[in-house]
Amino acid sequence: MRGRWFGLRIPPFVGIGSSNNQELRNSCKCKAPKRGWFKLNFDGASRGNPGPTGIGCCLHDEDEKELARESKPIGHVSNNRAEILALIEGLLLFQNKGIRKLAIEGDSAIIINGLRNGSLSNWKLNALLDRALSLLKNFKKLTFNHIYREGNSRVDETANAGVDG
């Protein structure tokens, strides 16, 4: 993975090996990216698996100012498909904004690990992952961070609004 993008930093998962996971979840908060970086938060919401589904994404600058937000329904799909479609939507929305350093944050460990490893265990989603990885080539520096749902609540609300249309 590091060979694909210069400057890629792969941070550890939050809470690995913690004896008090619920405490970490409750204290989890969405934080601004580093100076000179932007942050893309993404989320998919599905009422059933599969079920009616929506996606949401938002972009923040280093001062935690929300620059853009997108929400829309995507039909009747699985939760993991919704997550990766939300990521792709966010990358498409922000690809021509001149952003060079992007921190990507989501509450789907499956998708975040897929970005880190270059493949997903669900082969049906790998074509979508390939699409996301090709969009990432537009950025000079990237980080991929898993965040608990509690810290991703703003974009979670956006994705749920997408389910509602």
Legacy VTK file of the C-alpha trace (Angstrom):
# vtk DataFile Version 3.0
C-alpha trace
ASCII
DATASET POLYDATA
POINTS 165 float
0.000 0.000 0.000
2.760 2.458 0.831
4.191 1.918 -2.629
1.059 3.360 -4.209
1.021 6.718 -2.418
3.976 8.679 -1.191
3.548 9.844 2.376
0.767 7.399 3.327
0.554 7.051 7.088
-1.372 4.096 8.471
-2.393 4.844 12.047
-3.376 2.065 14.450
-6.983 1.272 15.266
-8.516 3.129 18.169
-8.919 0.838 21.129
-7.020 -2.241 20.002
-6.275 -4.250 23.096
-8.302 -1.976 25.350
-10.003 -3.570 28.310
-12.653 -0.859 28.400
-14.003 -0.498 24.872
-17.229 1.229 25.971
-15.252 3.976 27.702
-13.331 4.599 24.476
-16.577 4.696 22.488
-18.165 7.206 24.838
-15.138 9.497 24.708
-14.770 9.268 20.919
-15.110 12.645 19.190
-14.692 13.877 15.655
-11.520 15.983 15.505
-10.183 18.475 12.992
-7.411 17.301 10.666
-3.830 18.533 10.931
-2.818 21.942 9.535
-2.924 21.940 5.749
-5.134 18.839 5.609
-8.809 18.271 4.894
-10.960 15.482 6.290
-13.588 13.412 4.526
-16.042 11.617 6.800
-18.311 9.048 5.155
-21.120 6.771 6.275
-23.777 4.490 4.874
-27.086 3.806 6.598
-29.227 0.771 5.883
-32.583 -0.103 7.428
-32.172 -3.829 7.193
-29.313 -5.676 5.561
-30.070 -5.397 2.719
-32.694 -2.730 3.032
-33.533 0.848 2.110
-30.201 2.649 2.157
-28.726 6.127 2.140
-25.250 7.578 2.063
-23.675 10.639 3.593
-20.336 12.378 3.435
-18.888 15.695 4.555
-15.652 17.583 4.146
-13.998 19.609 6.921
-10.997 21.883 6.880
-8.256 22.194 9.496
-10.402 24.608 11.546
-13.206 22.032 11.734
-15.334 24.171 9.418
-17.729 22.090 7.354
-17.081 22.907 3.707
-19.584 20.553 2.064
-22.103 17.858 2.897
-23.842 15.332 0.642
-26.722 12.998 1.361
-28.846 10.814 -0.899
-30.803 7.560 -1.081
-29.213 4.750 -3.081
-31.896 2.074 -3.103
-32.032 -1.380 -1.557
-28.450 -2.594 -0.867
-26.291 -4.016 1.938
-24.712 -1.916 4.665
-21.139 -2.539 3.434
-22.070 -1.556 -0.120
-23.620 1.629 1.273
-20.407 2.428 3.177
-18.148 2.127 0.146
-20.622 4.012 -2.070
-20.598 6.845 0.504
-16.800 6.936 0.326
-16.842 7.033 -3.480
-19.486 9.782 -3.476
-17.325 11.851 -1.132
-14.218 11.343 -3.240
-16.109 12.296 -6.410
-17.568 15.348 -4.737
-14.181 16.639 -3.623
-11.789 15.374 -6.323
-11.608 18.654 -8.254
-11.291 21.011 -5.280
-7.490 21.211 -5.325
-7.173 19.178 -2.125
-3.790 17.429 -1.906
-3.774 16.123 1.692
-6.836 14.152 2.764
-7.664 12.317 5.970
-10.442 9.784 5.375
-12.470 8.768 8.392
-15.330 6.298 8.659
-16.992 3.981 11.143
-16.745 0.918 8.889
-13.654 -1.041 9.888
-14.215 -3.299 6.860
-13.925 -0.403 4.412
-11.032 1.287 6.248
-9.114 -2.025 6.306
-9.932 -2.505 2.619
-8.389 0.874 1.847
-5.294 -0.017 3.855
-4.905 -3.493 2.347
-6.088 -2.816 -1.206
-8.762 -5.522 -1.089
-11.893 -6.580 0.757
-12.863 -10.019 1.995
-16.213 -9.624 0.189
-15.207 -10.087 -3.454
-18.450 -8.476 -4.663
-17.278 -5.138 -3.251
-13.740 -5.232 -4.679
-14.768 -3.520 -7.949
-16.120 -0.621 -5.888
-12.950 -0.591 -3.794
-10.889 -0.433 -6.990
-12.947 2.607 -8.027
-12.237 4.276 -4.664
-8.523 3.448 -4.875
-8.301 4.946 -8.354
-9.920 8.164 -7.068
-7.348 8.311 -4.266
-4.571 8.763 -6.820
-5.699 12.406 -7.108
-4.307 13.126 -3.632
-0.670 13.588 -2.626
-0.970 12.442 1.007
-3.620 10.272 2.645
-4.525 8.805 6.001
-7.274 6.290 6.711
-8.797 6.327 10.191
-11.458 4.180 11.769
-13.721 6.039 14.174
-16.507 4.658 16.313
-20.065 5.541 15.338
-20.272 7.809 18.363
-17.543 10.010 16.896
-19.040 9.942 13.404
-22.504 11.121 14.479
-22.728 14.168 12.184
-22.250 12.165 9.029
-24.348 9.296 10.459
-27.285 11.736 10.650
-26.557 12.773 7.072
-26.615 9.161 5.865
-29.884 8.518 7.697
-31.347 11.597 6.026
-30.347 9.947 2.764
-32.394 6.867 3.649
-35.378 9.136 4.262
-34.840 10.807 0.877
LINES 1 166
165 0 1 2 3 4 5 6 7 8 9 10 11 12 13 14 15 16 17 18 19 20 21 22 23 24 25 26 27 28 29 30 31 32 33 34 35 36 37 38 39 40 41 42 43 44 45 46 47 48 49 50 51 52 53 54 55 56 57 58 59 60 61 62 63 64 65 66 67 68 69 70 71 72 73 74 75 76 77 78 79 80 81 82 83 84 85 86 87 88 89 90 91 92 93 94 95 96 97 98 99 100 101 102 103 104 105 106 107 108 109 110 111 112 113 114 115 116 117 118 119 120 121 122 123 124 125 126 127 128 129 130 131 132 133 134 135 136 137 138 139 140 141 142 143 144 145 146 147 148 149 150 151 152 153 154 155 156 157 158 159 160 161 162 163 164
